[in-house]
Every structure is written in C-alpha cells, then in structure tokens.
Amino acid sequence: MSNLTVAVLAPPDYAKDLGKKGTTSDITFYNLKKGDATVTFIEPTRYPEKLSSLFYTVSLSDCVVLVVSEINAAFGECVLMLQCAGKAKGYLILKNYITPEQIALLIKDTVIEQYEVLEEDMVGLREKMLEISVKQTAHQKTHETAGKGSVPVDAHFNVKGVGVVVLGSVAQGMIKKHDTLKVLPIEKNAQIRSIQKHDDDADTAITGDRVGLALKNIESEDLDRGFVLTNDPAIRHATTITGKAELVKYWPAPLKEGMVLYAGHWMQFLPTRLETVVVKGDEWRKPTITLSMEKDLVYPPNARVVLHYLEGGKLRVVGSLVLE
C-alpha cells in the first residue's frame, strides 16, 4: 500500500469532495483509497486565525494543491509558507476568472512558479493524486526506506482493549511492527504493538505513510503533539539551536535580539527567543542566529525550520533556518 499526503490550501471544506473525512482538530484529514493506493488530503481548518494550522498542513505534505479564489493577504502568506518550507511539488487551481498572468509577479522566484496549473475537476484531481501515489511508492521503495524511521506525533489517546494509540506520519525511513522506538524529547522507550494504515493492519510503514501505532510501555499522559518516535540515533533534541537563516524578501528590517519567534519543524510549533544575530556585511536577510526555547525541539541533522512572527500583522512568515 502506498500513500501520498496532499496539503489542500483552499476555501473551507474544499477537500470534502476529495475523500472521506477523518480526524479533525486545527487540521482536518480526508482519506481516499483505491486498490493499494491511498491519498491523505489535509486542510488547515483553523487558518488564517491560527498560523500553526497552516504550518502543520504544509509540513506534513508531500505535495500541494493551492486553490486561488482571491488575491489577498492569505494567498500571499500561503506562498511565503510554501517557499520557506521548500514545498516544490504542487498544483495551482485558479478560480473566479483569475489568470496566471495576474499572479505571476506574486509567485516569481518562489517554488510556486513551477506548480502545474490545473482545471477545477474534482474527479480528475482524485485520479491524478492516486496515480502519483502509486509512482511515488515505487521510488520510495528503492530510495527512501533504507535507514531508521521517525514518526512525529500528531495525536494520541487510549483505546479500550488496545492501549495507547498514536497518530502520525512517517517523516523519514521505515518502522516495523515490534520495533522499540525512543520517545523524544522525554527519552523513554515504547514498543510498536501494531501498525495500521488507512484502517488496514501492516507490518511496516515507510516515508509518507499515515499511521496509527498501538504502543506498549508508554502512557498517553507521557506524550504530546510534536513528540517524535524514532529508532534513528541521529535525531537530536535541544532547547538551544543555531543555524543560517534566510528571511523572506518582504521582511522589512534586520532581526533583533530578544524577539519572540515561533519555530516550526515537523509537528512542532514552539515559541523561541532570539538570543544572537550575526550578520556578515550588509546581508541582513541571511543572518546566523541562535534561538532558545523552554521546550526541546526535536530534529534531524541539517533540519529546515520555518520561522514565524505572530505579532507581524499581515506578515507573519519570517523565513527559514537550516540548523547546524
């Protein structure tokens, strides 16, 4: 079974015609299955009120469907989020007589410039995503399943007769039934009792799979959204991180020490304080910065973090940060 996760950035409930509604919180999942191919569509339910809703949706996705029904601040913010998260695979659907020429300048020099423009056809869109899912799986089995697996936690709860269940997506590598995984950042261990993908039992899960994991040796109260289950010793966690930042071209001024930013990585959206800013020459849009936070950020080597500033009014996406 293969899975493709698609961020649907569109008017509310747009994805309800693409799949069967699943879990909903600040993000809503819609599931589509045909044969061995599955697609998970995600909508940012609480956006634009909660910027984290948009970040989580984009962070989880393999590709993006960006529906442009109005050229407004939310459209601009989505463009910046996709650029900072490096989401290069995507599709544009233009509504209300908006033309590619009208948005050309707004998406120039961003990942969206390479997105394929599609006609609005829900049946055709479902079939296209299923087809990509099948092709992606063949590639993943060859290239991306080697090495250890990591699963950021989206939700967790107790199920009578089963125990602790965690919902999440495999961010990298492969996990197997009966694997013992470290729970970061709390450094506890949990064993996988069983794996479900789209309500079917499975022995393994690979990059991109949406999974429900029944766990042993851990309590639901020990867990939190953003925690990471992994058997990869390279995964780190820290309350202080340093890296090279790149600010969006619309950001008006150099970053200042003491600013409170939000760091987004996988299913984490953590408040951080800007401790140091080092600028070479006049390249203030590419500073080296150090951030500190009260909770640990869990991340792999060379992770890409999206920086947000919630007091920024209409400009809340600051840029990206590649960690050292």
Secondary structure, DSSP 8 states (H G I E B T S, - for coil): -EEEEEEEESSTTGGGGTSEEEEESSSEEEEEEETTEEEEEEE-TTTTT-HHHHHHHHHH-SEEEEEESS-SHHHHHHHHHHHHHT---EEEEE-TT--HHHHHHHHTTSGGGG-EEE---HHHHHHHHHHHHHHHHHHHHHHTSSSB-EEEEEEEEEETTTEEEEEEE--BSEEETT-EEEEETTTEEEEEEEEEETTEEESEEETT-EEEEEEES--GGG--TT-EEE--TT-EEEEEEEEEEEE-TT--S---TT-EEEEEETTEEEEEEEEEEE--TT-TTS-EEEEEEEEEEEE-TT-EEEEE-TTSTT--EEEEEEE-
